[in-house]
């Protein structure tokens, strides 16, 4: 794919209910979580613009450290925030990547691989095989044990041909139970490619996640140095 042919949307508008406080600007080894996420996506070779979907106060703090970022306000749900980010993206970009601001340790190389897969298939997501056995539960009893060999945990960024993502959002954007936009693309009948990622691309949701991310961050920083 051509250099600088993608708009990258960072979704960072959540309230941090499971963290017990807003998490975007919590420190992670000397830098805010969201700052590390921005740094990572700015290193993606195909990223032509970066749109941060977050509150105005947080964006003002980011804009002091990073030049050229675009801003969109968050919606009431994650999907609405994605829609706001897509609306803010320049129409000249043929591809769009959507990344969770709470995944600060994403590999720029893996994100680029995901974009390149989307350039071939119209849609691709980063993912890792599940480590745990997964049980389907009903009324506090196991109703089914799922085949772990077939199960992957989706991560971000999730990457799309821009026209495909816009079509999916237009047709299915009102769905309330969608936890990521790739589900909407699947409903269009588009096959979503899976690009293997790393387990270090953790989503920081709970206080325990922050501890784990801190240890991973220290390890990754040592490797870079």
C-alpha positions, 0 to 999 in steps of 0.5 A, a space after each residue: 500500500 502507498 505510504 501515508 494512505 491511512 487515517 488512524 483513529 484513536 478511540 479514548 473517550 471512555 469513563 474508566 468505570 472498571 478502572 474506577 477513574 479516568 484512565 487515559 492520562 494515568 501514568 505508565 512508566 513516566 508517560 500517560 497511557 494515551 501519550 504512549 498510544 499516540 506515540 505508537 500510531 505515529 510510527 505506523 509507516 502508512 499513517 497519514 493523519 491521526 485523529 484522537 477521539 477524546 474529551 477537549 481537556 485531554 486533547 489540549 494536553 496531547 496537542 502540547 506534546 504532539 503536533 498535527 493531531 486532529 480531534 473528535 469528541 466522543 459519543 455516548 458509546 464506543 461505536 458512536 465515538 468511532 463514527 465521530 472519528 470517521 466523520 473527522 477523517 480526511 476523505 483522501 485516505 483510502 484506509 482507516 485504522 481504529 485503535 483503542 487508546 487503552 492499548 499503549 503497547 501496540 507494535 507499529 510493525 504489527 499495525 502496519 501489517 494489519 493495514 497491508 492485510 486490509 489493503 488486500 482483503 478490505 478488512 483485517 484485525 490484529 488478534 491472538 489465540 486464546 490461552 484459556 479454555 472458554 466456557 459458555 455459562 447459563 444460570 451459573 452453570 456451564 452450558 458448553 465448552 468452546 473449542 479453544 483451537 478456533 478462538 482468537 481474542 481480537 485486538 486493535 488496530 482494526 483496519 479497513 478500506 475506508 469505503 467499506 467501513 463507512 458503508 458498514 457504519 451507515 447500515 449498522 451503526 445503530 446496533 447497540 450490542 456491537 463491541 467493535 466495528 469489525 462486527 458491522 463489516 462482517 454483517 456486510 458479508 466482508 470477510 475480516 482477515 486475522 493478523 497475528 499480534 502479540 500478547 503485549 498489546 494489552 488493553 488496560 481496563 482494570 487496575 491489575 492491567 495497569 500493573 501488567 502493562 507497566 512490567 511489559 513496558 519496562 521490558 519493551 523499553 529495555 529491548 528498544 534501548 
